[in-house]
Amino acid sequence: MRGWMGKTKVFFVFLLLASFLAGCGIENLTALEPKGYGAEKSMDLIILTTLIMTGVFIVVMVIYVITLVRFRRKKGQEDYVPKQVEGNHKLEVIWTVIPIILVLVIAVPTVLATFDLSDDSKADELINVNVKGNQYWWHFEYAGEEIQTSQDLYIPTGERVYLHMLSSDVIHSFWVPSISGKMDVNAENVNTMYIEAYDEGVYWGKCAELCGPSHSLMDFKVIAVSPDEYDEWVNDMQNVDTDAEPENAVAQEGQELFEANNCMNCHATDSAASGIEAGPQNNGPFGPNLTNFGDRSRVAGILEHNKENLVDWIMDPESIKPGNKMTGQYPELSQDEAESIAEYLLQLKPSEITPESAGD
């Protein structure tokens, strides 16, 4: 009895802990609080399948309990054998047809939602973004706008934005839980989906496909702003002054070091720099576009956006994102040189439309 009670207590503690942890998360990184069309469709399917599975569970458990009580071994009836129902055509039909109906109830809405969320018939009339997945960062090229960014994708609220996705290396998966479902990002074919955010905000995105040692660190952000703010951001990005002088001597030295150490070979600071093509023949830029780096909300997609973390990244990116392609691609820098470069990069702020203005 004591052993049985101990196991029961452990089970209920585990169940309570699992229930508690299931409720943990970040507001803008959860599929359970949909704030966009795709996430809302996914949530409808989650509710539908949960209700069906719960109903099946309850029915099975009721039958199970009735069977246990009614046909339990009783004193004086040890040899009693209940009526056998093997081969009963009516029961065979019932427990064959019911599961088929339940599968259809789940499958039909799922298939319809899948086709709905991948429908690109209206893409030519709306915003199109070519998305390139890389180990371990994301690149975005706004088709027809001569704008490129990395890590932060700006979109207007209330409008569909079509994403045409391709990988430069291995398979990735684009997922912004709060506003969209998932879509695989392959190296050989372009997959298309659209996203739409109802409200302004910063929505966290993840790579949902194991793609290497830093897969879990391949984060990005979707910045949803009002349509007017989005137009302002587009205008600002299209008119970046690449000849503007840094604000202070330290940043000026950082710009010189940035150029002297050939950082420009991998990182553009012009939003209209040569972009990616929607096809496997062009792998796109080797490193993230840094045009609006000073306006970003994270360093390397995961660290708090401050000078100290940026210096740490420049000095030793491998310790932060193992397996990244930046490690070993430039000469060793001193602490002072890294701080100067960081000062320069943090001043790359071409627009007043930032994650902070979207409510981050």
Solvent accessible surface area in square Angstrom, and as a share of the most:
residue,aa,sasa,rsa
1,M,179,0.80
2,R,217,0.79
3,G,50,0.48
4,W,158,0.56
5,M,82,0.36
6,G,32,0.31
7,K,155,0.66
8,T,38,0.22
9,K,126,0.53
10,V,103,0.59
11,F,115,0.48
12,F,117,0.49
13,V,100,0.58
14,F,136,0.56
15,L,87,0.43
16,L,131,0.65
17,L,93,0.46
18,A,45,0.35
19,S,70,0.45
20,F,138,0.57
21,L,100,0.50
22,A,78,0.60
23,G,69,0.66
24,C,78,0.47
25,G,70,0.67
26,I,81,0.41
27,E,107,0.48
28,N,31,0.16
29,L,43,0.22
30,T,28,0.16
31,A,28,0.22
32,L,105,0.52
33,E,87,0.39
34,P,46,0.29
35,K,42,0.18
36,G,0,0.00
37,Y,53,0.20
38,G,3,0.03
39,A,2,0.01
40,E,74,0.33
41,K,58,0.25
42,S,32,0.20
43,M,39,0.17
44,D,80,0.42
45,L,37,0.18
46,I,67,0.34
47,I,83,0.42
48,L,48,0.24
49,T,31,0.18
50,T,66,0.38
51,L,120,0.59
52,I,27,0.14
53,M,118,0.52
54,T,62,0.36
55,G,32,0.30
56,V,61,0.35
57,F,127,0.53
58,I,96,0.49
59,V,87,0.50
60,V,84,0.48
61,M,74,0.33
62,V,77,0.44
63,I,104,0.53
64,Y,116,0.44
65,V,76,0.44
66,I,93,0.47
67,T,62,0.36
68,L,96,0.48
69,V,87,0.50
70,R,163,0.60
71,F,91,0.38
72,R,135,0.49
73,R,194,0.71
74,K,83,0.35
75,K,198,0.84
76,G,68,0.65
77,Q,93,0.41
78,E,95,0.42
79,D,136,0.70
80,Y,136,0.52
81,V,107,0.61
82,P,41,0.26
83,K,184,0.78
84,Q,128,0.57
85,V,75,0.43
86,E,171,0.77
87,G,45,0.43
88,N,62,0.32
89,H,153,0.68
90,K,148,0.63
91,L,55,0.27
92,E,74,0.33
93,V,88,0.51
94,I,77,0.39
95,W,135,0.47
96,T,72,0.42
97,V,64,0.37
98,I,89,0.45
99,P,62,0.39
100,I,94,0.48
101,I,90,0.46
102,L,51,0.25
103,V,93,0.53
104,L,99,0.49
105,V,63,0.36
106,I,48,0.24
107,A,37,0.28
108,V,79,0.45
109,P,46,0.29
110,T,52,0.30
111,V,76,0.44
112,L,116,0.58
113,A,6,0.05
114,T,81,0.47
115,F,145,0.60
116,D,39,0.20
117,L,32,0.16
118,S,44,0.28
119,D,57,0.30
120,D,72,0.37
121,S,87,0.56
122,K,108,0.46
123,A,9,0.07
124,D,146,0.75
125,E,136,0.61
126,L,65,0.32
127,I,32,0.16
128,N,28,0.14
129,V,0,0.00
130,N,22,0.11
131,V,1,0.00
132,K,1,0.00
133,G,0,0.00
134,N,5,0.03
135,Q,34,0.15
136,Y,6,0.02
137,W,20,0.07
138,W,0,0.00
139,H,1,0.00
140,F,0,0.00
141,E,35,0.16
142,Y,2,0.01
143,A,48,0.37
144,G,87,0.84
145,E,57,0.25
146,E,131,0.59
147,I,0,0.00
148,Q,6,0.03
149,T,0,0.00
150,S,1,0.00
151,Q,12,0.05
152,D,4,0.02
153,L,0,0.00
154,Y,1,0.00
155,I,1,0.00
156,P,1,0.01
157,T,19,0.11
158,G,50,0.48
159,E,62,0.28
160,R,59,0.22
161,V,0,0.00
162,Y,1,0.00
163,L,0,0.00
164,H,38,0.17
165,M,0,0.00
166,L,3,0.02
167,S,3,0.02
168,S,23,0.15
169,D,39,0.20
170,V,64,0.37
171,I,86,0.43
172,H,0,0.00
173,S,3,0.02
174,F,0,0.00
175,W,68,0.24
176,V,0,0.00
177,P,4,0.02
178,S,0,0.00
179,I,0,0.00
180,S,2,0.01
181,G,16,0.16
182,K,116,0.49
183,M,42,0.19
184,D,65,0.34
185,V,0,0.00
186,N,32,0.17
187,A,31,0.24
188,E,134,0.60
189,N,69,0.36
190,V,54,0.31
191,N,30,0.15
192,T,26,0.15
193,M,10,0.04
194,Y,3,0.01
195,I,1,0.00
196,E,27,0.12
197,A,0,0.00
198,Y,85,0.33
199,D,83,0.43
200,E,83,0.37
201,G,7,0.07
202,V,3,0.02
203,Y,3,0.01
204,W,55,0.19
205,G,0,0.00
206,K,54,0.23
207,C,7,0.04
208,A,36,0.28
209,E,62,0.28
210,L,143,0.71
211,C,9,0.05
212,G,25,0.24
213,P,104,0.65
214,S,0,0.00
215,H,40,0.18
216,S,72,0.47
217,L,51,0.25
218,M,0,0.00
219,D,13,0.07
220,F,1,0.00
221,K,3,0.01
222,V,0,0.00
223,I,0,0.00
224,A,0,0.00
225,V,0,0.00
226,S,27,0.18
227,P,58,0.36
228,D,114,0.59
229,E,45,0.20
230,Y,12,0.05
231,D,87,0.45
232,E,77,0.35
233,W,2,0.01
234,V,17,0.09
235,N,82,0.42
236,D,32,0.17
237,M,1,0.00
238,Q,82,0.37
239,N,102,0.52
240,V,38,0.22
241,D,93,0.48
242,T,74,0.43
243,D,124,0.64
244,A,57,0.44
245,E,134,0.60
246,P,16,0.10
247,E,152,0.68
248,N,59,0.30
249,A,78,0.60
250,V,70,0.40
251,A,0,0.00
252,Q,73,0.32
253,E,85,0.38
254,G,0,0.00
255,Q,40,0.18
256,E,115,0.51
257,L,28,0.14
258,F,4,0.02
259,E,96,0.43
260,A,78,0.61
261,N,19,0.10
262,N,91,0.47
263,C,22,0.13
264,M,93,0.42
265,N,117,0.60
266,C,33,0.20
267,H,24,0.11
268,A,28,0.22
269,T,22,0.13
270,D,52,0.27
271,S,1,0.01
272,A,53,0.41
273,A,30,0.23
274,S,105,0.68
275,G,22,0.22
276,I,4,0.02
277,E,92,0.41
278,A,57,0.44
279,G,4,0.04
280,P,67,0.42
281,Q,141,0.63
282,N,52,0.26
283,N,94,0.48
284,G,26,0.25
285,P,35,0.22
286,F,99,0.41
287,G,5,0.05
288,P,27,0.17
289,N,4,0.02
290,L,12,0.06
291,T,3,0.02
292,N,3,0.02
293,F,10,0.04
294,G,8,0.08
295,D,10,0.05
296,R,14,0.05
297,S,7,0.04
298,R,45,0.17
299,V,1,0.01
300,A,20,0.16
301,G,4,0.04
302,I,44,0.22
303,L,42,0.21
304,E,103,0.46
305,H,44,0.20
306,N,63,0.32
307,K,70,0.30
308,E,130,0.58
309,N,32,0.16
310,L,4,0.02
311,V,5,0.03
312,D,69,0.36
313,W,33,0.12
314,I,9,0.04
315,M,82,0.37
316,D,68,0.35
317,P,6,0.04
318,E,64,0.29
319,S,82,0.53
320,I,32,0.16
321,K,7,0.03
322,P,58,0.36
323,G,39,0.38
324,N,14,0.07
325,K,72,0.30
326,M,43,0.19
327,T,54,0.32
328,G,70,0.67
329,Q,107,0.48
330,Y,49,0.19
331,P,76,0.48
332,E,170,0.76
333,L,15,0.07
334,S,56,0.36
335,Q,93,0.41
336,D,105,0.55
337,E,53,0.24
338,A,0,0.00
339,E,61,0.27
340,S,7,0.05
341,I,5,0.03
342,A,0,0.00
343,E,38,0.17
344,Y,14,0.06
345,L,10,0.05
346,L,34,0.17
347,Q,44,0.19
348,L,30,0.15
349,K,124,0.53
350,P,37,0.24
351,S,10,0.06
352,E,146,0.65
353,I,10,0.05
354,T,20,0.12
355,P,0,0.00
356,E,112,0.50
357,S,48,0.31
358,A,5,0.04
359,G,66,0.63
360,D,87,0.45
